[in-house]
Amino acid sequence: MKNYNRKKLSFIMIMLGSLAAAGNAQAASISLKFHSGLAQSRPEAEHIERFAELVEEKSGGELKIEVYHAGALGLKEADILRTLQRGMVDMALLYGEYYTRDAPALASVYAQGAITEAEQHLDILPIIKEYMTMVLKSGASTLLAV
């Protein structure tokens, strides 16, 4: 009879543990680090914060983006592509001219100040996508989304 009670108790403990683990798995959310070199006081920073809010809202809280502004993570802008490849951050606001060492073509496609209207960005997206396809085929491990 004692052996039966131990088996029953063991079974109950396993079931409770499984239920607790399942509950934790459902409650868990994915959190991504977003690096922005902008000061939080800049108007553009508000758009990044709004983007993070929308992602959390649209994902039902399953995906969260933690935004770190103005060097809060101690990262150098010129190293952001390498930082992304190493997984130190998951996302970053990129400025083309900082990346001539690691992605020279990106600097020439997206020269700072050259894009002044949203339509201009849309016009060059095919070129950027072509470049990123070439980068990925070369074995790069980081995908930059635009």
Salt bridges, closest charged atoms under 4 A:
GLU44 OE2 - ARG42 NH2 2.71
GLU49 OE2 - HIS69 NE2 2.79
GLU53 OE1 - ARG50 NH1 3.40
GLU56 OE2 - LYS64 NZ 3.90
GLU77 OE2 - HIS35 NE2 2.61
ASP79 OD1 - ARG101 NH2 2.70
ASP102 OD1 - ARG82 NE 2.85
ASP102 OD2 - ARG101 NH2 3.17
